Structures are given as C-alpha cells and as structure tokens.
Amino acid sequence: MLKKLVLFFKIYRKCKISFKIPKKDILIFDKEGLPELKQNILENLDYFILENRTHHLSKLFFTYRLILNILKNLHKLFGQNKLKIQDLYFLSLIKIVNPKIILTLIDNSDQFSRIAKNVDHDVKIIAIQGAMRHVWDFSEYMFKKKIIKKNLNQRLFIPYYLCFGKFEIDECRKFKIKVGKFKPIGSLKLSNFLIEKENNNDIKKFDICLLSDIGAWNDTFENKRLDIFDQAQRGFLKLIKWTIKYSLHKNLKFVFAFKGRKNSKGSARELAFYKSNLSQDEFNYITTYSSMSSESQRYNSYYSAYGSELTIAKTSTILREMLACKNKILACNLTGIDLFNFPVGGICNLKNCDYNQFSKRINEILEIKHDKYLSKISNRKSDMIFQSSPKEVIKAIKNELIW
C-alpha cells in the first residue's frame, strides 16, 4: 500500500491536471507504439492518446462525469474477472472521449484485453501485431508445469487482430486466445522501414549481422520467471561467442545490432549485461562493430540486417521480417529448449549443434545464391509474414480507420 501511495504522489507531481476531456473519433491505447503509427498511419488524422504507462503519463483528467463513471463501476473491482482501479479510470475516460475506433500496437497487453472486454458502448477495437509472440508459448509452458496457477493466455482478448500472417492465427487457436476477427496484413514496422529505405540509399553492406535477442527469456508470469532462465541465457551467450569467433576467423564484415535505443535505460542495461558476460575482447568487438537505434533513427537494426548477406539470431522478430524480404537468415537455437525453436525449417534453422556444424552451415549459406537458399527453406515461410508491398500494408491499416 505504501509503495502505491508513493507512486501516486510521484505521478501527481509530474502530471498536469486537466478539467476538460476532448471528444475524438480515434483513441490510441498505449503511447509505446505511437512512433510507428505516426510515421505513415495517423498523418492528417485527429486522435486522442491514452497514456497508460507510468513513465508516459503527462496529464491526469478530473471531471465530475469521470468520477461519477468510476464510482458507478466500482463493483467491477471484485469478482472473478476483477478490474484494477486504473482500468476503471481508463474505461471512464474512453466513455467520455467516445471514440469510434480504439487502436493499439501493443497487442500482447493484458490491460488492453481487460479494457476491450469492458468497453460498454459500440466501438471498433483494433490491435496491430507489433512483434512475434513467444510469450504465448512461455505462458502455456509455465501453466502446464504448474509454476503459475492460471493460464494467462486465456485472459487475452483481441476484438480485431491485424496480424503478421497465418502463423499467428494458428497460434491463437492453438493456445485458445480469444480473437473476434483476424486479418493478416504483414508487419507495420517492416513496412515503415522499407518505405523509409526507398529514400535512403546509404545502406552499408555487411557479411554478417548478429541481432541482440536480449530479453527474449526475461518475461515474468505472475511475478515468476521461467525456470529455464539460466539455460536460455547460456545458449544465447554461446551464439554470440560463436558468431564472433567465426567472423574473426573468416575476417568478415560484421555488425552487432543492439536492441536498446541509444542513451536509454534499456541500452545501459544491455551494455552492462554484455560487459559482465563476455570477455573484454568480445565486448570490445561487438561495441566497435555495432549499430544502435535512436529517437531520430529508429531502424538501425533493420538497416544492418537488410544490408547484410546473412542475419543471425535466436528468436528475433527481425528474422521473420528479413525472411519475408527474401534475405538470408539463420535462426540458431543453442539453448537446448524447444520453446525457442524457429517455426520455419530447412537451411535457415539450426539447433543443438556443435561449433563445427555451426560454421559449416554459415559457410553453406554464404556460398550459395539467394534463389538456391530460398529453395532450401520449408514452405511454411509464406505463413510467417503476409506477402504484400509496404504501401499495401499501410493502405490496409488506413482502410480500417474509416468509419
């Protein structure tokens, strides 16, 4: 209780109080995905941003009608599908804003699902898939092993899901995730990058791009982390060390694509992790030959991967996106854990191997032409990202915002 009071006062001190709530036809749930939406989707549109994360909050609304709506719904704080007090605030805010469309890019948000289930007026609620969702597999695993008491996947609810492709439809059905309607459209982030790339010819060429997968095993479920946490981390670090070893031995043009954005808390933690878990020479190598995104240059990882002959990672979404671009990838799972397996088979997939097998596979991929490489991949690659031009992806999303 004390922590909650301290948090409340911190929020209160940094936020402006507004006694007027605007009416808008489009409401964006969660500011986290706003940059991707603003780039090509929201231009010339008027919208309201619902800031639901503590570090995003800049304004608190306070009106008689808002308070009255919250009080009327206090009973929803109890019962089997109980809401949180902040959910009541957001639901009351949504009711007053009275949007025709609620849109989010954070499709895996528990809070978005709770809100979607409890909006009490006619509104079109859309979630655009923002990344691959290994978390569904992890939730199922934790529940089946009785590490957590509830199947968290069954809490999710997406009224209208603009997803990557058929793979997500199959996964939602497999894990019994409630989705009202699916529409495979492809990847918005990839489309934004490809449109930006058209006007930017300065793409450096590398032999190998290694993607930082940090955090792929860090999810918590009911405040409990994966019991295979240490094993997953060891496998991830082994992949980095082996790729560095191979690149140095072959004298290749190498780039390491960091996940965090420059000068952010995330990037500081990422650098600290690698400094603690790699040798000094390995750490110097990945930081010397690296790319890191920033607020003004958000697609550095995409430029590095797209401009490389081969992109290597364990589970990154960019692997699937590069495969959709017909680029060479290698999804290498050295953890010994099937949860981290890549869903496409063939030459692009390698697991539980030794260094000799690892180096032979990279040799093979680098030596053959793209057409030959693509012929050695299982047909499931077409399920991963819906095949459409970037501008068609943008058009498909914009069409959903017409009422």
RAVENNOR-V216791 format. One record per backbone hydrogen bond with DSSP energy under -0.5 kcal/mol. NH is the residue of the N-H (numbers start at 0). CO is the residue of the C=O. If there is no record, write none. Layout:
# RAVENNOR-V216791
NH|CO / NH|CO
This chain:
# RAVENNOR-V216791
4|0 / 5|1 / 6|2 / 7|3 / 8|4 / 9|5 / 10|6 / 11|7 / 12|8 / 13|9 / 14|10 / 15|57 / 17|15 / 17|59 / 21|19 / 23|96 / 25|45 / 26|100 / 27|47 / 28|26 / 28|102 / 29|27 / 29|49 / 32|29 / 33|30 / 36|32 / 37|33 / 38|34 / 39|35 / 40|36 / 41|36 / 44|41 / 47|25 / 49|27 / 49|47 / 50|48 / 51|49 / 55|52 / 56|52 / 59|15 / 61|17 / 66|62 / 67|63 / 68|64 / 69|65 / 70|66 / 71|67 / 72|68 / 72|69 / 73|70 / 75|72 / 76|73 / 77|74 / 81|78 / 82|75 / 86|83 / 87|83 / 88|84 / 89|85 / 90|86 / 91|87 / 92|88 / 93|89 / 94|90 / 95|91 / 96|92 / 97|93 / 98|93 / 99|24 / 100|24 / 101|123 / 102|26 / 103|125 / 106|104 / 106|127 / 108|105 / 112|108 / 113|109 / 114|110 / 115|111 / 116|112 / 117|113 / 117|114 / 118|114 / 123|99 / 124|122 / 125|101 / 125|123 / 126|159 / 127|103 / 128|161 / 133|131 / 135|132 / 136|132 / 136|133 / 137|133 / 138|134 / 139|135 / 140|136 / 141|137 / 142|138 / 143|139 / 144|140 / 145|142 / 146|141 / 147|141 / 151|149 / 153|150 / 154|151 / 155|152 / 157|177 / 158|156 / 159|124 / 160|180 / 161|126 / 161|159 / 162|160 / 162|182 / 166|382 / 167|164 / 168|164 / 169|165 / 170|166 / 171|167 / 172|168 / 173|169 / 174|170 / 175|172 / 176|171 / 177|155 / 178|176 / 179|157 / 180|158 / 182|160 / 184|162 / 185|162 / 187|185 / 190|186 / 191|187 / 192|188 / 193|189 / 194|190 / 195|191 / 196|192 / 197|193 / 198|194 / 198|195 / 199|196 / 202|200 / 203|201 / 205|203 / 205|306 / 206|252 / 207|252 / 208|309 / 209|254 / 210|208 / 210|311 / 211|256 / 212|210 / 215|212 / 217|214 / 220|223 / 223|220 / 225|218 / 228|225 / 231|227 / 232|228 / 233|229 / 234|230 / 235|231 / 236|232 / 237|233 / 238|234 / 239|235 / 240|236 / 241|237 / 242|238 / 243|239 / 244|240 / 245|241 / 246|242 / 247|243 / 248|244 / 249|245 / 250|246 / 250|247 / 251|246 / 253|251 / 254|207 / 255|288 / 256|209 / 256|254 / 257|255 / 257|290 / 261|292 / 263|260 / 266|260 / 267|263 / 268|264 / 269|265 / 270|266 / 271|267 / 272|268 / 273|269 / 274|270 / 275|271 / 276|272 / 277|273 / 282|278 / 283|279 / 284|280 / 285|281 / 286|282 / 287|283 / 288|284 / 289|287 / 290|255 / 293|296 / 299|296 / 302|298 / 303|299 / 304|300 / 305|301 / 306|302 / 307|304 / 308|205 / 309|206 / 310|327 / 311|208 / 312|329 / 318|315 / 319|315 / 319|316 / 320|316 / 321|317 / 322|318 / 323|319 / 324|320 / 325|322 / 326|321 / 329|310 / 330|347 / 331|312 / 331|329 / 332|330 / 332|349 / 333|331 / 337|335 / 339|336 / 340|337 / 346|375 / 348|345 / 349|330 / 351|332 / 357|353 / 358|354 / 359|355 / 360|356 / 361|357 / 362|358 / 363|359 / 364|360 / 365|361 / 366|362 / 367|363 / 372|368 / 373|369 / 374|370 / 375|371 / 375|372 / 376|373 / 377|344 / 380|377 / 381|378 / 382|379 / 383|379 / 383|380 / 384|380 / 385|163 / 387|385 / 391|388 / 392|388 / 393|389 / 394|390 / 395|391 / 396|392 / 397|393 / 398|394 / 399|395 / 399|396 / 400|397 / 401|398
